[in-house]
Amino acid sequence: MSGKLIHVLFQAVLLLVFFVVLTPLGYLLRALGTDYLAR
C-alpha cells in the first residue's frame, strides 16, 4: 500500500515539475513566435 502511495506521489511531483518547466518555456516560445511574426 505504501509503495503505491509513493508511486502516486512521485507521479504528482513529476507532473508538477513538468508544468513548472513547460509554462515559462511556452510563454517564451509564444513571445519569440509573435516577435518573429510581427517582423
N, C-alpha and C positions, 0 to 999 in steps of 0.2 A: 504493500500500500504506500509506504513512504517513498519507495523507488518511483512509483507512478507520479506522486506529488512532485518530486524533484524534477522529473521529466517535464511535467506541465509547467513548472516554474521556469525551467530552462528555456522552454519554447516561448514563454511570455517575455522573458528578458531579451531573447534573441529577436523577437518581433519588435520590441521597444527600440532596441539598438538599430534595427533595420530602418524604422521610421525616422529616428533621430538623425541618421546618416542621410537618408533619402530626401527628407524635406528641404534642407538647405541646398542640397545638390539639385533638386528640382527647381527651386527658386533661381539658382544661379544659371541653370540651363535655359530657363524661360527668359531671364534678363538678357542673357547672351543672344538668344534666338530673336527676341524683339529688337534688340540693338542691331543685329545683323540684317533683319528685315527692314528696319527703318532707314538703313543706309541707301 
